[in-house]
Amino acid sequence: MKKRIYSAEFKEQTVRLSYQRDNIKELADELGLDPQRIYKWRKGAKEVQIPNHQKIVKDDSLEVKRLRKALKEKELELEILKKAVHIFSKNDGKSINL
């Protein structure tokens, strides 16, 4: 038996149809395929999508680190300002010559 080669577009369309249909065996019969081949293509399509998701998570984690650093800087600035207000309020309203 000769090995059949299917185009990437055909595989993508078949995988898309398999998610839309309830019965994969019927779809396989309509397309002249073995149902196991469709399951294999579905698994392959999922594996291709996973690395893209990991990249997004990695980009998000870099953004989170940047935001945490900015938050720490702002908290430090706020703490310094609070201490300055406390120091200036200790003078009981007396003016300070700088």
N, C-alpha and C positions, 0 to 999 in steps of 0.2 A: 504494500500500500504506500502510495506517495504521500510525503509529508506536506500538509497544507500550510501556507504562510498567510497570515491575516494582517492587514494594515493596522497601524496604530489607531486610525480614525474608526475603523470597524470595531476594534476592541473597545474603544471609549464609548461608542454608541451602544454596544451590547451591554456594557457595564451599567450605563445610564438606564437602559430599558430594564435591566434586571432589578434595579431598585424601584422602578415604577410598577412592575408586575408582581402579582402575588405568587405565581407559580413559575419557577425558573425552568422546570422540566419542559413545560409547554413552550416557553421562549426558545429553549435549546432545540426542540423539535422543529419549530418554525424556521429557525436559522440553519438547521442541519448541523448542529454542534452537539458535543457531549456536554451534559450539564456540569461535569467536573471542570471542564475547560473554563466555563463562565465563572465558577467559584474561584478558580486560580487567577483569572484576570481581575476579579474584584479584590482579591487579596493583594495582588500586585499594585492595583490602583491606590489602595489604602497606604501601602508602604511608601509610595511616591509622595503622598500628601503629608506624611508625618514629618520629614525634615523641614518643610516650610513652616510648620507650626513651631518646631523647636527654634528656628531662627527668630521668629516673632517673639518668643519668650525670652530669648537671649537679648534682643533689642530692648524689650521691656525692662529686663533686669538692669541693663545699663542706665536706662532712664530713671529707674527707681534709685539707683546709687547716686546719680547726679542730683536728684531731688532731695535725698536725705542729706547730702553734703550741704546743699543750699539752705535747708532747714536748720542744720546745726549752726551755720554762719549767722542766720537771722536770730536764732535763739541767743547766741553770744552777744550780738549787737543789742538785743533787748535787755539782757542782763546788765550790760555796761550802762545803758541809759537809765535803768532803774537805780543803779548804784549812784549815778551822777545826780539824779533827782533827790535821792536820800541825803547825799552830802550837802547839796545846796539848800535843802529844807532844814538842816540842822542849824543854820546860821540865824534862825528866828527872824528872818526878814531883813537882816542887816545886809547892806550892799557890800560887795567884794570888789576891791580894786585889783585889777589884773595887771 
